[in-house]
Amino acid sequence: MNFVSFVNSYRIAEAKKLLLDSSKHNLTIEAIGNESGFKSKSAFNVAFKKVTELTPSDFVKQFVGAK
């Protein structure tokens, strides 16, 4: 694992927590990405899918929608 992948894994872990946090549901996915340290929506989406095999939207649908 290279350094960028290592850092992104921590950023994605934070993004997953934020996406599942009911107090953060008013934020857009882009805002969640920015709060997690990503500079652009596309970079966030690519990194998120690489780690989780889901887009951020699909992740929310799968885990928040299941509640």
C-alpha positions, 0 to 999 in steps of 0.5 A, a space after each residue: 500500500 502506498 502513502 496516498 492509499 494509506 491516507 485515503 483509507 483513513 479518509 474513507 473511514 471518516 467519510 463512512 462514519 459521517 455518512 452514517 451519522 444521522 446528525 450529518 444527513 443534511 450534508 451533501 455527499 460532496 460536503 462529506 468528502 470535503 470534511 473527510 479531506 478530499 479536494 474534489 467530488 470526483 477524487 472522493 468518489 473514485 477513492 471511496 469506490 476503490 476501498 468499499 466497492 460502492 459509490 458513496 450514494 450506494 453506501 448510504 442507500 445500503 446502510 442507511 436505507 436498511 435501518 
